[in-house]
Amino acid sequence: MQVNSPASSRAAWYDRNPKTIYYWDAEDAIAPHATVNRWTYTVPSGRKARAELTFLWIYRDTAASSVGIASIFIKYAPKTTNDATIVQLDFDNNTVNAILDNSQNLQLMMQETDQIYEEDKDSGTGGTVSFLDVFKGTEFDA
């Protein structure tokens, strides 16, 4: 029996000129604030990307007079639909030195011009919190 194989085969995504993408932000002891965008990654033309990992961390530095919710969001903005929150961390602990963290393994394939971005906010009155967020992915030829 003769077995035919295709004349050519496409390499796996991780073998198509891969490039690690890594974005992060650290805000130390900041006061309450409205939603702020800290970074945005856009998949370049002719490329795709695979979102692989996020890590979020919130730390209460000083107590608030009226505690609100401090939040970090990692959001995905595909070119074809509305933005979606991939991971969100909400923190309402007013105890000094309290910590909340979360890590997520992702399996999200992104197309060219899709975006992933970070936002944070603190709706409290007074007091300070620290934020840390990390995003890791791999960009490759489409």
Phi, psi and omega in degrees: 000134180264134178250124179263138176246154180298150181298327177213153176229149182275135179293153176299157184305322183285353177253010182252073177054057185289150177218127178288133174247136187214118177234144178204162176210141175229124177241122187256120173050059180259151182284167176307144184201158175289175180301128181232134174272126183259330176201157177218135174245131177243129178293124182293160176300138179080005182233164169232170178215153176241114175284129189239327188206139168230150173222128179235145184211132175230137184228131177275111179277309179225149184291146177270150176290325173224107185290137174243200178253123172264132186224148169236139179232138164249122185239152180243129180238087177288154183290343187259343182221184180287160177298150179225141176280122179278313179213143181220139178236119180248131188231119179234025180273127181259009179280125179301138182076006176289146183228142171226131178219164182201138173233145182226132168271130183247158175225055186253117175269126183250141179266168179302142183072356171296154180232153169228138185210165181243143171223151172219161178201162174216115184266013180284180175239113183075181182073169179221152174226158174248144180238144171219132175220147181223139174228135177227138178206182177229128177259145183205166179296137181292000000 
